[in-house]
Every structure is written in structure tokens, then in C-alpha cells.
């Protein structure tokens, strides 16, 4: 998936780390083979190549990711949209990695357009999906989180119930550390130039995912534009949010919600997070300064009781 993965775990002396490593690598390869837009032969790209109206049989894991993507798309009023592959490619973030041409980017497009959750049908029972309108799916906002969840399931098969699994900015803690303490992970400062820690987060059987504008970006007319697309404009998000971190029970949902809230912005996103009882941390740019908006007990500062 164009990035690195890792797994840190506590296990018995009888556990063979090499066997665990090989099994985890197979999991990541399987998810990549199903959901990558960088592999022309992937199941996702095979589906992208089909015409609207045609049912296509797809693997169960891919079907699950499509179903969750559409559900979070509906719950976020289209802020999370898995059907923006053509827009991602136009801005130079796709597999071709073309430099964005200003003339092409400024050409008129039909936006907003119907959200993918209104034009894509999934039949979980039959293991098939079909498009009701032309669209190009891109699962970069959810597939990595799913891969992390799939790796944790593999660790459980090995009898491992204390682990920290990571893939890019998606992390899931399985249980606690061997000594019973929570796993501690860093929330990165959204800085284009320097890697540093904004804060830390203690995870106990939970997942965290971060979406931001500071690792994958293009420069157009002297302006840095992040890789997350705004479905209402067909262009990179431009709402002042530098990053959003979301804690959830699983990494699939945390990954997708981090993207959705980034698109919605600090006001609408925070309001939705509160309504859905999501734990979310927005880090916003105000000139050269960074400020934060914290939602939920995982991120909101503790308030001392009145005397």
C-alpha cells in the first residue's frame, strides 16, 4: 500500500516470530491485492473497469470495506466518499502521479455530484456489487484501517492478545501491554517539514487514525494542497484543518471518520463528532499558528471539580 506496517506484541516463548511476520505479511498483501488503486489487476480496479448496471462478484473483505465506506458516507452526509478516484488522479495523487496541470484543474466539473452511497449498490449476501452511475472508487481513506484490523485478527489466531499494530497513520492496540499498562502512541504535529509530537494518547483495546494535509500534498501556484478531496468541489480540502485524529473501537471506522471530519471542518465536523459521540482531535492552521479543537473524553482536557 505504498507505506510501512509494524506489529509489536507480547507472546509466549513458544510463539515463532517469523511465522507471525509471514502471516501478517500475507494479510497485508491480500488487502493490497483486493483494494489497491496502484495495482491494475486488483479486485477494486477490476470493478472500476466495469460498466454501470453490471453485477460484479467481489471478495468478502472488499465487500465489507465497501459496505462500511457507504455507511459512513451516509452518516457523514457525503463528506466521506469512496467514489472520488477520478478527482484524486486529476490532482496528481493517483498511481500515475501526474503533476497537476493548472488548466486541467481549473476546468469546469460537475460538482457537487451525487454521492457514491447513492449510486453504488452492494449485496453482501451474494458477495457482489454494481454501479448505477459511472464512478471510480478509491479506498485510500479506509483500506489501511481495515488492513490494521485484519492484522489484529491474525494475531488473535496466534493466541496473541497484547499488541500494537500500525500501518502508516493508522494504529490499533490489542488489549494492553504485557505489564497491564495501556499502549502509548504519539499524535504527530501536522508539520510539512519536521516530524514532531503534538501529544500522546493511551490506547487500551482501541484504534486511532489520523488524516492530514502534511505528508501527501502537491504545490499549485505556490500553495500546498493536501491529498484529501472535498466531494462538494472536486478539489483538495481547504478549510483550515491540518489534521484530524479519531479514536474508535476498530481502525476501519477510525480511518474513515478521520477523513470525513477533516472534510467537514472544525465546526461542522466537531458538531457531528459530538452528536455521534466520537472522540476526535482537530488541529487547525491559523496563519503560522496551530490550534486544536478537542471532542470526547479521549481528547478533551480534564476539568477539576469546583471546590
C-alpha positions in Angstrom: 0.0 0.0 0.0 3.0 2.3 -0.5 3.9 2.5 3.2 5.2 0.5 6.1 3.5 -1.6 8.6 4.6 -2.9 12.0 3.4 -5.1 14.9 4.7 -5.1 18.4 3.4 -7.8 20.7 3.8 -9.9 23.8 3.7 -13.6 23.3 4.8 -16.9 24.9 8.2 -18.3 24.4 6.6 -21.0 22.1 5.5 -18.3 19.6 7.6 -18.2 16.4 8.0 -14.5 15.5 9.0 -15.5 11.9 5.7 -17.3 11.4 3.8 -14.4 12.8 5.6 -12.0 10.5 4.9 -14.2 7.5 1.2 -14.4 8.3 0.9 -10.6 8.8 2.7 -10.0 5.5 0.2 -12.3 3.8 -2.7 -10.3 5.3 -1.3 -7.0 4.1 -0.6 -8.5 0.6 -4.2 -9.8 0.4 -5.7 -6.5 1.3 -3.4 -4.8 -1.2 -4.4 -7.2 -3.9 -8.1 -6.6 -3.3 -8.2 -2.8 -2.7 -5.1 -1.1 -4.2 -5.5 1.5 -6.9 -1.8 1.1 -7.7 -2.2 -2.5 -8.9 -4.2 -2.6 -12.2 -5.1 -6.3 -11.5 -6.6 -5.6 -8.1 -10.2 -6.5 -7.4 -11.0 -2.9 -6.9 -9.5 -1.8 -10.3 -11.4 -4.7 -11.9 -14.6 -3.4 -10.5 -13.7 0.2 -11.6 -13.3 -1.0 -15.2 -16.9 -2.4 -15.3 -19.8 -0.5 -16.8 -22.7 0.7 -14.7 -25.5 -1.8 -14.2 -23.3 -4.9 -14.2 -23.1 -7.1 -11.1 -19.5 -8.0 -10.2 -18.6 -10.7 -7.7 -16.0 -9.4 -5.2 -14.1 -10.9 -2.2 -15.8 -10.8 1.2 -13.2 -8.4 2.7 -13.6 -5.9 -0.1 -17.4 -6.1 0.2 -17.1 -5.3 3.9 -15.0 -2.3 3.2 -17.3 -1.0 0.5 -20.3 -1.5 2.9 -18.6 0.4 5.7 -17.5 3.1 3.3 -21.0 3.6 2.1 -22.4 3.6 5.6 -20.0 6.3 6.8 -20.7 8.2 3.6 -24.4 8.3 4.5 -23.7 9.1 8.2 -21.4 12.0 7.2 -23.9 13.4 4.5 -21.4 12.5 1.8 -18.3 14.0 3.4 -16.7 10.6 3.2 -17.0 9.5 -0.4 -15.2 6.4 -1.8 -16.0 7.4 -5.4 -13.5 10.2 -5.9 -10.8 8.2 -7.7 -11.0 10.3 -10.8 -10.6 13.5 -8.7 -7.7 12.0 -6.8 -5.9 11.2 -10.1 -6.6 14.6 -11.6 -4.9 16.3 -8.7 -1.8 14.1 -9.1 -2.3 11.7 -6.2 -3.2 8.6 -8.1 -1.0 5.8 -9.3 0.1 7.8 -12.4 1.3 10.6 -10.1 1.0 13.2 -12.8 1.9 16.7 -12.0 -1.4 18.6 -11.6 -1.8 20.9 -14.6 -3.4 24.2 -13.7 -5.5 24.3 -16.9 -7.0 20.9 -16.2 -7.6 21.6 -12.5 -9.5 24.8 -13.3 -11.6 23.2 -16.0 -15.3 23.2 -15.0 -16.6 20.0 -13.5 -20.0 18.8 -12.5 -19.7 19.3 -8.7 -21.3 18.7 -6.5 -22.4 15.4 -7.9 -24.5 12.6 -6.4 -22.6 10.9 -3.5 -21.3 7.4 -4.1 -23.6 6.0 -1.4 -26.5 6.9 -3.7 -25.1 5.3 -6.8 -23.3 2.2 -5.6 -25.2 -1.0 -4.6 -23.6 -3.8 -2.5 -25.2 -7.1 -2.0 -23.4 -8.6 1.0 -25.3 -11.9 1.0 -24.4 -12.6 -2.6 -20.9 -11.1 -2.5 -21.5 -8.7 -5.4 -21.7 -5.0 -6.2 -22.8 -2.8 -9.1 -22.6 0.8 -10.0 -25.7 2.7 -11.1 -23.6 5.6 -12.5 -20.1 5.9 -13.7 -17.6 6.3 -10.8 -14.0 5.4 -9.9 -13.6 4.0 -6.5 -10.6 4.9 -4.3 -10.4 3.3 -0.8 -7.3 5.1 0.4 -9.4 6.6 3.2 -10.5 3.3 4.7 -8.4 0.3 3.4 -5.4 0.9 5.5 -7.5 1.0 8.6 -9.1 -2.3 7.5 -5.7 -3.8 7.0 -4.7 -3.0 10.6 -7.9 -4.6 11.8 -7.2 -7.7 9.7 -3.7 -7.9 11.2 -5.0 -7.8 14.7 -7.4 -10.7 13.8 -4.4 -12.7 12.6 -2.6 -12.0 15.9 -5.5 -13.4 17.8 -5.3 -16.6 15.7 -1.8 -17.0 17.1 -3.1 -16.5 20.6 -1.7 -13.0 20.9 -3.9 -10.6 22.8 -1.4 -7.9 23.7 -0.2 -6.0 20.7 0.2 -2.6 18.9 -0.3 -2.8 15.1 0.4 0.2 12.8 0.1 0.9 9.1 1.0 4.5 8.1 -1.1 6.8 10.3 -3.5 4.0 11.4 -2.8 2.3 14.8 -4.7 -0.3 16.8 -4.0 -1.5 20.3 -4.9 -5.1 21.1 -5.5 -5.3 24.8 -2.8 -3.7 26.9 1.0 -4.1 27.2 2.3 -7.2 29.0 2.5 -5.3 32.3 -1.1 -4.2 32.0 -0.4 -0.6 31.2 -2.0 0.9 28.1 -0.2 1.3 24.9 1.0 4.9 24.3 1.2 6.4 20.8 2.1 9.8 19.6 -0.2 12.2 17.8 2.0 13.9 15.2 2.3 17.6 14.8 1.0 18.4 11.3 4.2 20.0 10.0 5.3 19.7 6.4 9.0 19.9 7.2 9.7 18.4 10.6 8.4 15.3 12.4 7.5 16.1 16.0 4.9 15.0 18.6 1.8 17.1 19.2 0.7 14.9 22.1 0.4 11.4 23.3 -2.6 9.0 23.6 -3.1 6.0 25.8 -4.8 3.1 24.0 -6.4 0.1 25.7 -8.2 -2.2 23.2 -8.9 0.7 20.8 -7.8 2.2 17.5 -6.7 5.7 16.3 -6.3 7.0 12.8 -5.1 10.4 11.6 -5.9 12.2 8.4 -4.0 15.3 7.5 -2.6 17.7 4.8 1.1 17.5 5.8 2.5 14.2 4.3 1.0 13.9 0.9 0.5 17.2 -1.0 1.0 19.0 -4.2 2.0 22.6 -4.9 -0.1 24.6 -7.2 0.6 28.3 -7.8 2.8 28.4 -4.7 0.0 26.8 -2.5 0.4 23.4 -0.8 -2.7 21.3 -1.3 -3.4 18.1 0.7 -4.5 14.8 -0.8 -7.9 14.7 0.9 -10.6 15.7 -1.6 -13.7 17.8 -0.9 -16.7 16.0 -2.6 -18.6 19.3 -2.9 -15.9 20.9 -5.0 -13.9 18.1 -6.6 -10.7 19.7 -5.2 -8.5 19.4 -2.1 -10.0 20.3 1.2 -9.3 24.0 2.0 -11.0 24.6 5.4 -8.0 25.3 7.7 -7.9 21.8 9.2 -4.3 20.4 9.2 -5.2 17.1 10.7 -7.9 15.1 12.5 -7.3 12.1 14.7 -10.2 9.8 15.7 -10.3 7.0 18.3 -12.7 4.2 17.7 -13.3 0.6 18.6 -11.8 -0.5 15.2 -9.3 1.0 12.8 -11.6 0.7 9.7 -14.1 3.2 11.2 -11.4 5.4 12.8 -9.7 5.7 9.4 -12.9 6.7 7.5 -14.1 9.1 10.2 -10.8 10.9 10.4 -11.2 11.6 6.6 -14.9 12.6 6.9 -14.3 15.0 9.8 -11.3 16.6 8.0 -13.6 17.3 5.1 -16.3 18.7 7.3 -14.0 21.1 9.1 -13.7 22.2 12.7 -17.2 23.4 13.2 -19.5 21.0 11.3 -17.0 18.1 11.9 -16.9 18.8 15.7 -20.7 19.1 15.9 -21.1 15.7 14.1 -18.5 14.1 16.3 -20.3 15.3 19.4 -23.6 14.1 18.1 -22.2 10.6 17.2 -20.1 10.6 20.4 -16.8 10.2 18.5 -13.5 11.0 20.1 -11.8 13.4 17.7 -8.9 15.9 17.8 -8.9 18.7 15.1 -5.6 20.6 14.7 -6.2 23.7 12.6 -3.9 26.2 10.9 -4.4 29.9 11.7 -1.6 31.7 9.9 1.6 30.2 11.2 0.0 29.0 14.4 -1.7 25.7 15.1 -4.8 25.4 17.4 -6.8 22.5 18.4 -10.5 21.5 18.9 -11.0 18.5 21.1 -14.1 16.4 21.2 -14.8 13.5 23.5 -13.2 12.2 26.7 -10.2 10.8 25.0 -9.1 14.3 23.9 -11.0 16.9 26.0 -8.9 18.3 28.9 -10.0 17.2 32.3 -11.7 19.9 34.3 -11.0 20.0 38.0 -14.2 19.9 40.2 -15.3 23.1 41.8 -14.3 23.5 45.5 
